[in-house]
Amino acid sequence: MTTTTDQSLLAAVQAALRAEHAAVYGYGVVGGRIREGRRDEAKAAYDAHRARRDALRRTVRDLGGDPEESAGAYALPFPVPDSAAAARLAADIEDKVAGVYSDLVRASEGARRREAADALREAAVRAVRWRGSSVAFPGLTERAAAPSASASGSTVTPRT
């Protein structure tokens, strides 16, 4: 029997998976526009999001669900013509990923909660590196500015 708690957890994991799909796509754009000196940083973030995405797929299956697939393409929140815009996009991606992981922290417990908290922390640290400044409550502050952020998991949204 599936409980409301199980359903809430699965929904939060699926939201994190959607955010990771969007992050992987977004970092493909970042990597193509970022200046040479930051390409290693973009590649490391891309690899981290791919690893989290793959782990979340396994988690969804472990919870009895079918992992949501990546969209074929995603709409970016703004044009990314140069390195400065690519860095802004990377910070935006990380802010949105942190927001989704804050939901997963709230919905989970034990080891799963620790993993979600680690993912939130990593996204917040990457956002600071890309932006050059921090926010007081990573994963929460951006929601006050953009209430729909958690609905898609990222401002890099699937194209329909």
N, C-alpha and C positions, 0 to 999 in steps of 0.2 A: 504494500500500500504506500502511495506517495503522499507525503504530508506537505502542508503549506510551506514549512521550513525547507524541505527538500526542493520544492518548486522555486522558492525564492533564491536558494543557493544556485540552482541550475541556471536560472535567469541571469543572476549576477555573473556567473562564469561565462555564459554565452555573450553577455555584454562586453566582458573583458576580451573575449575572443574576437568579437567584431572590432573592438578598438585596436587590437594587435594586428588584425588584417589591414585596417586602415593605416596604421603606423608603418607597416612594412611597405605598403604602396607609397606613402608619403615620403619615406626615407629614400625610395628610388628617385623621387623628384629632387630631394635635397642633395643626394649624391651627385646628380647631374649638374647642379648649379653652384654647389659650394666651392669656395676657393681651395686651391691645392693644400694649403696648410691645415685645413680642417677636414679633409677627406677621410683620414684615418678615424677621426671621431665619429663621422657620419657612418662609416662602415661598421664600427664597433656597436653603435646604436642599432643599426639595421640588423646585425647579427643577434643582438640581445632581444630585439622584438621578434625575430623569427623563432628563437629558442622558446620564448614565452608563449608565442602562438602555438607552437607544436606541443608544449606541455599542457596548454589549456585544451587543445583538442583531445588529448588523452584523458584529462579530467572530466570533460563533458561525457566521454564514453564511460568512464568509471561511474559517473552519476546516472547512467542509463539513458543519456540523451544522444542525439545525433549532432555532431559539431556543425555549426553553420559554416558555409563556404564563403570564401572571399568573393567580393563583387568583381566583375571584370574590369571596372574602372571606378575611380573616385573623383568627385569634384573637390577642388582645392578651395580653401576659404578666401584666397586672394591670389592674384598673379604672382608667379615666382620667376622673374626675369633674370635675377642676379644672385650673387652670394649673400648679400644682406637679407634679401627676401627669403632665401633658403634657410638662413639661420633663424629668422622669425618663424618660418613654417615649422622647423624642428622644435623650437620652444613651444609653439602652439600644440603640436602633436603630443609632446610630453605632458603639457598641462592637462590635456583631455584624457590621456591614458591614466594619469594620476587620479583624476576624478572618478573614472570607472573603477580603478582599484580601491578607492576609498569605499565604494559601494560593496565591493567584494569583501573587504575587511569587515564591514558591518554585517554582511550576510553569513560569514563563515566563523569557524572556531578552530582551535587547536593548530595543527601543522598547516592546514590550508590558510588560516588567518595569518600566520607568520609569513607564509609565502606571498600572500597578497600585500601585506605590509612591506615586505622587502621590495616587491615590484613597485609599489607606490613610492617608496624612498628612492629607488633607482631612477624612476621617471622624474621625480622632483629634482634630484641632483643633476640629471642631464638637462632639464629645463633651465636651471640656474647657469650651467655652463654655456648653453646656447644664448641665453638672454643677457647674462652678465649681472643679473640681480635675482633676488628670491622673493617669494611670497610667504606670508606668515603661516598659512595653513594650506599646504599643497593638496590639491584634490578637492578643496572646498571653495577657495576664493574665486576660482574661475566660474563656478556655478552661479554665484551672485551676479556676475556680469553676463552670463549666457545660460539661462535656465534650461535650454534644450541640449546642452552638451552631453549629458548622460544618455539621452535618448538614442543617439547613434554611436556614442562612445568616442567620437572625434569630430572635429570640424572638417576632416577629410571624409566626405560622405559618399556613399555609393551613388553612382550615376544610374539613373533608371531610363 
